[in-house]
């Protein structure tokens, strides 16, 4: 997270040749306001991934991906969806939301969210060829606020991959 900010969640990422895995443990009374119709505005976890980790280009390419995941509530189920990266020069093919595996559990002290993005849903994902990916995330919660990994939203992080961090995929 950002220095000087108090995180309200622990965020984990793992990888396998089959794709990327994320887990989010939110501490506090969050996750109560996911918006399935407009998931980018409700409670949820967004990730941006550049499978080529190009650091010097401020506009997305077909290797840049944006996913959003939201927790389920009592009457709703957890879900996920891929979105086009704004202002990108080229876009990857959007994956079918049914291919994204998402689960959540509401707790008295917060909630847990887990998600899997299959390798086939990320153009250029090949850890054997390239073990570094560009990466950032935004965890949004109407009660708890926002938690980010690389930079605050006043910068164009949502569409400028040069502002993302690098994650090394280590065996």
Secondary structure, DSSP 4 states (H G I P E B T S, - for coil): --TT---SEEEEEEEETTEEEEEEEEESS------STTTTTSSEEEEEEETT---S-SS--TTEEEEEEE---SSS--EEEEEPPTT-SS-PPPPPGGGSEEEEEEETTEEEEEEEEEGGGSTT--TTT--EEEEEEEEEETTTEEEESS--TTS-TTT-GGGSEEEE---
